[in-house]
Amino acid sequence: MSQAWYKVDNVAKVFLATTTRRDPRVFRISCTLTEEVDPDTLNEALQRTAQEWPQFQVTLHRGLFWHYFESTDQLPVAKLENKEPCAPLYVPERRNQLIYRVSYFGARINLEMFHAMTDGNGGFLFLKSLVRNYLVLRHPGTLENVPTPNGASEADLAQDSFKNFYEGTRRASPAKLPKAYHLRGARLPYDQLQYFEGHLSAKEVLSRARTLGVSLTSYLGASLMLAVYGEMAAMDRRKPISISLPVNLRNYYPSETARNFFNSVYVSHTLTDGDTLATVAPVFDAKLKEILHPENIKAQMDEYEKLEHMPGIRPVPLFIKNMAVRFFTRLEDKHVTAVLSNMGRVDVAEELRPFIRQFAAFSSCEGLFTCVCSYGDDLVLGTASALRSTNVLRRFYRGLAADGLHVTLYATEVEK
């Protein structure tokens, strides 16, 4: 990396201030191959990939006024998977270490990253580079001409796009978000999370969504709302259900950054006993389309980034900033019932496809967080849940099955 250190972006500051034992702000993306992983070849590929992505070869440090990344000569090592998914990466016992982890199990390659360093888009670019390099080494003489996914310059990949695209746009005060229903019930003991991996046919889901005249995201979001509503007590059913959806800002700005560059939007709706997927999905879709209008997204980005440009903020000691961030994050969480992150279709070079079976994604959380991605016709829903009860997810998948979809579901074991 050309610069020895750089400050974290605004989203990273939130993650750093709000990490917990249950939610260490780590996400996992994985690629399952058609053959078992060879550890030596994977480590050779990882060394190559680390050189291609110098902005990820950093350690994280705490200063008096801000956190910052510092480049390091440490080399990553891929190990046999021996931890629970999304295990902490930025904790005292890992001080001055890389803040990403690569592991393998059977045919699966796992990449876990501390969210302060990058978002899912940056993570998938790194993983696809790693998989490409691994397959080139594993099948010599056949895949050398496959281009690397890392096509941007080092400066563009390391850009703080929040700061770069900030325009200082003024807008009328945003509509006040309602206080949303929060998932009730006991949490899993020992700060555990349970992980669920659901597989559906992307073609089947898109067909059902088009029948209702909505997007795939709206179809899944409405289905999740109905599942939550089915578990709400009668007195709670007057409260709106709010689904938080992270939005990739690269779709709105000409950015190729591999750092964080997303905002979250909220779709809220108060359901009734007579609601069905046919009534909820179009409402969800209309609200989401309005929220995703470019003017609204850009104004929201400016509203968020302007805090960084307020006079007097920079010299405030970091511990005071962190207390303020935690306070406002708790207020923001009152508007969230569950999170649904559609990471889109994972594309790889055609030459690599015969060697790749699937991709999946998960994120640690304090409640219920579902990541969605697809590869070919395999639509994968990766859910992390802090809840002891699985009733909401049971309703969700039963609802999808009742709508004619074929569902395959896996879950990790936890102590209850």
Phi and psi in degrees as a GROMACS rama.xvg file:
@    title "Ramachandran Plot"
@    xaxis  label "Phi"
@    yaxis  label "Psi"
@TYPE xy
-66.8602  -36.5969  SER-2
-101.039  141.852  GLN-3
-73.3778  -26.931  ALA-4
-154.343  159.577  TRP-5
-156.789  153.357  TYR-6
-73.5026  155.895  LYS-7
-75.0793  158.626  VAL-8
-83.6743  176.933  ASP-9
-64.0094  -40.5312  ASN-10
-64.7013  -39.9772  VAL-11
-59.5349  -35.4829  ALA-12
-62.2829  -36.6033  LYS-13
-66.6583  -46.4187  VAL-14
-60.7488  -41.6595  PHE-15
-65.7464  -35.1944  LEU-16
-80.8605  -15.6553  ALA-17
-122.66  15.5452  THR-18
-66.0621  144.16  THR-19
-135.294  173.025  THR-20
-64.3077  -38.4709  ARG-21
-77.4257  -39.0468  ARG-22
-118.874  86.8198  ASP-23
-80.7051  11.8295  PRO-24
60.798  48.8811  ARG-25
-118.566  137.472  VAL-26
-117.513  152.644  PHE-27
-122.279  133.209  ARG-28
-125.637  143.139  ILE-29
-137.3  154.2  SER-30
-127.483  126.202  CYS-31
-102.814  123.599  THR-32
-90.0069  177.197  LEU-33
-90.3503  -0.983202  THR-34
-140.965  157.732  GLU-35
-63.7329  146.616  GLU-36
-75.5719  135.181  VAL-37
-94.0675  116.202  ASP-38
-58.904  -42.1146  PRO-39
-65.2817  -43.2125  ASP-40
-65.8446  -39.4987  THR-41
-61.449  -41.8772  LEU-42
-68.9253  -35.6909  ASN-43
-64.6384  -41.5488  GLU-44
-64.8748  -36.8836  ALA-45
-65.4145  -38.8621  LEU-46
-62.4189  -42.5323  GLN-47
-63.2169  -43.7625  ARG-48
-66.0229  -39.1963  THR-49
-59.5319  -37.606  ALA-50
-68.5734  -30.8679  GLN-51
-75.9159  -21.1949  GLU-52
-124.315  68.974  TRP-53
-64.1944  -24.6572  PRO-54
-69.1723  -13.2551  GLN-55
-96.56  -6.52464  PHE-56
-91.2228  69.0901  GLN-57
-136.684  158.777  VAL-58
-113.427  158.576  THR-59
-109.987  134.567  LEU-60
-133.545  156.248  HIS-61
-108.866  123.024  ARG-62
-103.432  -172.584  GLY-63
-71.6901  -35.7716  LEU-64
-113.899  -17.8728  PHE-65
-160.761  161.812  TRP-66
-84.5779  155.905  HIS-67
-150.602  153.647  TYR-68
-94.9406  144.422  PHE-69
-130.663  131.295  GLU-70
-65.6947  150.784  SER-71
-141.996  155.329  THR-72
-92.6362  4.03489  ASP-73
-58.7941  142.204  GLN-74
-105.79  132.381  LEU-75
-72.1931  150.434  PRO-76
-130.307  126.258  VAL-77
-82.3706  131.519  ALA-78
-125.761  157.599  LYS-79
-58.9381  134.323  LEU-80
-59.3046  123.08  GLU-81
-139.127  13.3209  ASN-82
-127.627  162.261  LYS-83
-67.033  154.698  GLU-84
-56.7506  144.741  PRO-85
59.7386  36.4149  CYS-86
-65.1634  152.051  ALA-87
-56.6187  145.342  PRO-88
-119.928  -24.7  LEU-89
-118.083  85.9323  TYR-90
-139.066  160.459  VAL-91
-52.608  -39.3665  PRO-92
-71.0111  -10.3175  GLU-93
-113.283  25.2375  ARG-94
-57.7359  138.902  ARG-95
62.8873  27.7737  ASN-96
-112.707  163.309  GLN-97
-57.5428  147.331  LEU-98
-106.641  34.5988  ILE-99
-141.893  160.975  TYR-100
-139.033  136.194  ARG-101
-117.626  130.226  VAL-102
-138.013  171.327  SER-103
-145.232  154.049  TYR-104
-156.324  117.604  PHE-105
62.2714  -120.933  GLY-106
-97.0353  5.5063  ALA-107
-101.703  135.369  ARG-108
-109.603  125.008  ILE-109
-108.744  136.646  ASN-110
-122.127  123.057  LEU-111
-119.903  135.488  GLU-112
-134.484  143.852  MET-113
-73.634  126.814  PHE-114
-64.3523  -16.1983  HIS-115
-67.0049  -21.8445  ALA-116
-86.6226  -38.4875  MET-117
-161.185  172.762  THR-118
-108.241  -172.106  ASP-119
-62.4762  -32.3854  GLY-120
-63.2866  -47.5951  ASN-121
-64.5024  -37.9695  GLY-122
-63.6002  -43.2142  GLY-123
-66.0706  -36.4719  PHE-124
-60.8648  -44.2031  LEU-125
-64.7912  -45.8453  PHE-126
-63.2435  -42.2257  LEU-127
-65.109  -35.3487  LYS-128
-64.3089  -42.8746  SER-129
-63.3572  -45.7504  LEU-130
-64.7859  -41.3053  VAL-131
-60.4805  -47.6611  ARG-132
-64.5078  -38.4579  ASN-133
-62.3738  -47.2972  TYR-134
-68.5749  -33.2623  LEU-135
-62.137  -43.1668  VAL-136
-71.1113  -35.306  LEU-137
-74.9318  -27.2509  ARG-138
-126.94  69.4452  HIS-139
-61.6075  144.314  PRO-140
84.0013  1.74652  GLY-141
-123.841  -27.8038  THR-142
-122.772  8.73813  LEU-143
-60.3798  -27.8669  GLU-144
-86.2693  -0.582617  ASN-145
-70.4631  123.583  VAL-146
-70.5729  151.769  PRO-147
-76.1054  145.892  THR-148
-65.3695  -16.1756  PRO-149
-82.7093  86.6213  ASN-150
-104.532  -8.61688  GLY-151
-88.5211  164.327  ALA-152
-73.2638  161.016  SER-153
-60.816  -39.0611  GLU-154
-64.795  -42.2059  ALA-155
-66.6026  -39.1962  ASP-156
-67.6167  -31.0502  LEU-157
-94.3125  4.73386  ALA-158
-66.6658  138.813  GLN-159
-84.8438  91.8834  ASP-160
-71.3444  -24.1346  SER-161
-58.948  -48.0502  PHE-162
-71.0762  -39.6826  LYS-163
-66.1935  -36.3384  ASN-164
-102.864  6.92922  PHE-165
-66.4115  126.644  TYR-166
-113.559  -7.2192  GLU-167
69.8518  28.6393  GLY-168
-62.2153  132.377  THR-169
-96.2792  143.11  ARG-170
-144.558  162.417  ARG-171
-62.6899  155.083  ALA-172
-53.9316  128.299  SER-173
-64.128  152.155  PRO-174
-59.3447  137.485  ALA-175
-69.5518  127.37  LYS-176
-74.7121  139.427  LEU-177
-73.4815  155.222  PRO-178
-72.2242  121.823  LYS-179
-91.889  163.957  ALA-180
-68.1284  137.968  TYR-181
-109.454  137.876  HIS-182
-59.9891  125.534  LEU-183
-94.9395  168.734  ARG-184
112.985  163.004  GLY-185
-65.9295  146.178  ALA-186
-90.8403  158.84  ARG-187
-63.5345  142.884  LEU-188
-72.0546  165.638  PRO-189
60.0461  28.6163  TYR-190
56.9481  32.9521  ASP-191
-78.6731  160.204  GLN-192
-126.795  141.946  LEU-193
-103.943  138.62  GLN-194
-113.854  136.23  TYR-195
-123.933  135.915  PHE-196
-123.267  109.441  GLU-197
-104.482  136.864  GLY-198
-118.026  129.005  HIS-199
-133.751  166.59  LEU-200
-82.5065  120.98  SER-201
-59.6701  -38.4393  ALA-202
-64.3344  -41.4638  LYS-203
-64.0117  -44.5705  GLU-204
-65.691  -43.631  VAL-205
-62.731  -37.9137  LEU-206
-62.8772  -44.6926  SER-207
-66.2339  -39.5012  ARG-208
-63.6356  -42.0566  ALA-209
-67.6517  -33.6862  ARG-210
-59.5075  -36.3596  THR-211
-86.8242  -5.22534  LEU-212
74.0803  31.8957  GLY-213
-130.899  168.799  VAL-214
-78.996  165.634  SER-215
-60.6606  -41.5454  LEU-216
-61.0352  -43.2622  THR-217
-66.906  -36.635  SER-218
-61.6435  -47.3608  TYR-219
-70.0873  -39.3466  LEU-220
-62.6565  -42.9528  GLY-221
-66.5537  -38.6592  ALA-222
-62.3084  -39.5124  SER-223
-67.7316  -40.4011  LEU-224
-58.0693  -45.2565  MET-225
-64.4902  -36.9765  LEU-226
-65.2816  -41.7194  ALA-227
-64.411  -45.1251  VAL-228
-59.2395  -37.8786  TYR-229
-64.0983  -20.1864  GLY-230
-103.7  2.38255  GLU-231
-81.012  140.849  MET-232
-67.7381  155.697  ALA-233
-55.0461  -40.6583  ALA-234
-71.0003  -20.1318  MET-235
-87.8853  -13.2967  ASP-236
-71.7409  -5.04575  ARG-237
-84.269  -9.84451  ARG-238
-85.94  145.653  LYS-239
-73.3327  149.058  PRO-240
-97.3073  131.244  ILE-241
-123.88  121.871  SER-242
-102.449  122.707  ILE-243
-87.6958  132.296  SER-244
-128.144  111.752  LEU-245
-63.9778  140.173  PRO-246
-119.417  126.145  VAL-247
-74.1414  109.682  ASN-248
-72.6516  -9.73619  LEU-249
-67.1904  -17.2573  ARG-250
-78.1348  -8.18106  ASN-251
-118.717  -17.5705  TYR-252
-131.171  150.018  TYR-253
-77.5911  65.9512  PRO-254
-113.127  140.027  SER-255
-118.399  21.2451  GLU-256
-62.1365  146.138  THR-257
-99.3477  4.80425  ALA-258
-90.2383  -178.127  ARG-259
-61.5688  133.85  ASN-260
-157.266  74.0825  PHE-261
-150.265  159.022  PHE-262
-126.172  163.47  ASN-263
-111.268  138.347  SER-264
-117.902  165.149  VAL-265
-130.418  129.825  TYR-266
-110.074  115.591  VAL-267
-115.137  143.201  SER-268
-156.777  139.839  HIS-269
-98.7732  114.291  THR-270
-86.7013  165.799  LEU-271
-127.222  168.753  THR-272
-62.5811  -24.6928  ASP-273
-87.9478  -1.74754  GLY-274
-71.7693  144.642  ASP-275
-132.874  177.305  THR-276
-59.9704  -34.1448  LEU-277
-67.4791  -25.8549  ALA-278
-95.3247  -32.7303  THR-279
-82.3369  -40.7262  VAL-280
-58.9758  -45.1398  ALA-281
-63.7878  -35.4532  PRO-282
-66.2805  -45.8303  VAL-283
-58.06  -46.1057  PHE-284
-63.7042  -42.9928  ASP-285
-64.9419  -42.178  ALA-286
-65.1831  -41.2012  LYS-287
-65.8056  -41.7997  LEU-288
-61.576  -38.6719  LYS-289
-66.426  -44.0989  GLU-290
-63.7881  -36.3936  ILE-291
-84.87  7.37929  LEU-292
-59.8851  134.164  HIS-293
-50.513  -39.3791  PRO-294
-63.2269  -39.5025  GLU-295
-68.6085  -42.6424  ASN-296
-64.959  -43.695  ILE-297
-67.8827  -38.3843  LYS-298
-65.3956  -38.531  ALA-299
-65.2213  -40.8523  GLN-300
-61.6917  -44.5362  MET-301
-64.0802  -39.8843  ASP-302
-61.1102  -38.46  GLU-303
-73.2004  -42.4309  TYR-304
-76.6844  -22.3903  GLU-305
-63.6292  -23.0256  LYS-306
-59.2586  -34.419  LEU-307
-67.8913  -22.0416  GLU-308
-102.564  3.47327  HIS-309
-72.662  133.77  MET-310
-63.6079  140.448  PRO-311
91.4034  -7.97257  GLY-312
-77.6724  -43.589  ILE-313
-58.6715  -42.4572  ARG-314
-79.5979  2.56875  PRO-315
-72.9704  130.172  VAL-316
-55.7285  147.782  PRO-317
-59.7775  -38.2823  LEU-318
-65.6133  -31.3118  PHE-319
-72.5981  -41.6802  ILE-320
-58.9739  -42.7004  LYS-321
-63.6835  -39.4473  ASN-322
-62.4586  -41.317  MET-323
-65.348  -42.793  ALA-324
-62.7921  -43.6174  VAL-325
-62.2267  -39.5569  ARG-326
-62.8938  -48.8561  PHE-327
-72.2081  -28.06  PHE-328
-67.3551  -39.5093  THR-329
-61.9055  -39.41  ARG-330
-63.8357  -42.1543  LEU-331
-64.5567  -37.008  GLU-332
-64.6227  -20.4221  ASP-333
-67.5507  -15.0246  LYS-334
-96.8065  8.64798  HIS-335
-122.721  128.441  VAL-336
-94.3387  -46.6675  THR-337
-156.03  165.114  ALA-338
-115.67  137.016  VAL-339
-130.898  112.504  LEU-340
-113.894  107.743  SER-341
-90.7244  106.094  ASN-342
-87.7059  -0.786744  MET-343
82.7559  -165.903  GLY-344
-85.776  135.064  ARG-345
-92.4603  116.223  VAL-346
-102.941  136.456  ASP-347
-132.389  162.154  VAL-348
-57.8207  143.462  ALA-349
-57.7181  -33.1992  GLU-350
-66.2277  -23.5482  GLU-351
-87.9443  -17.9184  LEU-352
-60.2297  -35.9936  ARG-353
-63.9015  -15.9609  PRO-354
-100.429  -2.59425  PHE-355
-119.772  129.386  ILE-356
-95.1909  -44.8867  ARG-357
-163.511  164.216  GLN-358
-123.621  155.173  PHE-359
-150.452  159.019  ALA-360
-143.937  146.343  ALA-361
-144.067  157.206  PHE-362
-140.491  138.45  SER-363
-64.7377  158.989  SER-364
-164.236  176.711  CYS-365
-105.714  -7.91806  GLU-366
-136.141  -101.049  GLY-367
-137.394  120.482  LEU-368
-136.733  120.953  PHE-369
-116.814  126.394  THR-370
-103.261  137.845  CYS-371
-121.125  131.206  VAL-372
-150.323  160.603  CYS-373
-135.905  149.988  SER-374
-141.341  116.846  TYR-375
62.8055  -129.719  GLY-376
-95.9441  5.26112  ASP-377
-92.7609  107.102  ASP-378
-96.5968  118.731  LEU-379
-112.416  128.303  VAL-380
-109.922  110.88  LEU-381
-103.722  111.559  GLY-382
-112.88  132.439  THR-383
-106.85  133.1  ALA-384
-133.277  131.656  SER-385
-91.0457  -3.29296  ALA-386
-84.3572  139.881  LEU-387
-69.3354  -38.1599  ARG-388
-79.1834  141.611  SER-389
-107.212  16.6027  THR-390
-62.9653  -39.6203  ASN-391
-62.8926  -46.7011  VAL-392
-68.0394  -34.3709  LEU-393
-62.0493  -45.0343  ARG-394
-63.0459  -41.0412  ARG-395
-59.1519  -51.6077  PHE-396
-73.4992  -32.3255  TYR-397
-64.8517  -36.4845  ARG-398
-64.2939  -41.9607  GLY-399
-64.4735  -41.4632  LEU-400
-65.2574  -39.7559  ALA-401
-65.0691  -23.5761  ALA-402
-86.8386  9.84187  ASP-403
94.5407  9.23169  GLY-404
-92.6665  146.078  LEU-405
-90.0952  124.643  HIS-406
-122.244  134.168  VAL-407
-122.244  129.597  THR-408
-130.94  133.836  LEU-409
-122.084  155.346  TYR-410
-147.098  148.116  ALA-411
-81.5239  157.313  THR-412
-88.8654  141.548  GLU-413
-137.641  162.039  VAL-414
-85.6788  129.008  GLU-415
